[in-house]
Amino acid sequence: MKLNNILKTKGITIQKLSEQTGINYHTLQKYSCEVREPSVKNAKILGKFLKIDWWLLFENDDENK
């Protein structure tokens, strides 16, 4: 599941996500644009904040169809 899609669905900006999780804004941008995958540690932080299973951040949207 793409981080960008999750943020749009939940109405959360990268800036707010950065402030709430402590993960660097530029790092989150790279996750959102799929330039970089999150570490397991960061995926767990994001999953907890976004109330999703953290491993979904590693799945492609095509796999969910």
C-alpha positions as CSV (number, residue, x, y, z in Angstrom):
1,M,0.0,0.0,0.0
2,K,1.5,3.3,-1.0
3,L,2.0,5.8,1.8
4,N,0.8,8.6,-0.4
5,N,-2.6,6.9,-0.9
6,I,-2.9,6.3,2.8
7,L,-2.2,9.9,3.6
8,K,-4.8,11.1,1.1
9,T,-7.4,8.7,2.5
10,K,-6.8,9.8,6.0
11,G,-6.4,13.5,5.2
12,I,-2.9,13.8,6.7
13,T,-0.1,15.8,5.3
14,I,3.6,14.7,5.3
15,Q,4.3,17.7,7.5
16,K,1.8,16.6,10.1
17,L,3.0,13.0,9.9
18,S,6.6,14.2,10.4
19,E,5.7,16.3,13.4
20,Q,3.6,13.5,15.0
21,T,6.1,10.6,14.4
22,G,9.4,12.4,14.6
23,I,10.4,11.0,11.2
24,N,12.2,13.5,9.1
25,Y,10.0,15.3,6.6
26,H,12.4,14.6,3.6
27,T,12.5,10.9,4.5
28,L,8.7,10.7,4.5
29,Q,8.7,12.4,1.1
30,K,11.0,9.7,-0.2
31,Y,8.6,7.0,1.2
32,S,5.6,8.8,-0.3
33,C,7.2,9.1,-3.8
34,E,8.5,5.5,-3.5
35,V,12.1,6.5,-3.9
36,R,12.9,4.7,-0.7
37,E,11.1,2.1,1.5
38,P,10.8,2.6,5.2
39,S,12.9,0.7,7.6
40,V,10.9,-1.8,9.7
41,K,11.3,0.5,12.7
42,N,9.9,3.4,10.8
43,A,7.1,1.3,9.3
44,K,6.1,0.2,12.8
45,I,6.0,3.9,13.9
46,L,4.0,4.9,10.8
47,G,1.6,1.9,11.2
48,K,0.9,2.8,14.8
49,F,0.2,6.5,14.1
50,L,-1.9,5.7,10.9
51,K,-3.7,2.8,12.6
52,I,-2.7,0.3,9.9
53,D,-0.7,-2.9,9.9
54,W,2.8,-1.7,9.4
55,W,3.7,-4.4,6.8
56,L,1.1,-3.0,4.4
57,L,3.6,-0.2,3.7
58,F,5.7,-2.8,1.9
59,E,2.9,-4.2,-0.4
60,N,2.3,-3.0,-3.9
61,D,-1.2,-1.7,-4.6
62,D,-1.3,-4.4,-7.4
63,E,-1.0,-7.1,-4.8
64,N,-4.1,-5.8,-3.0
65,K,-6.5,-6.3,-6.0
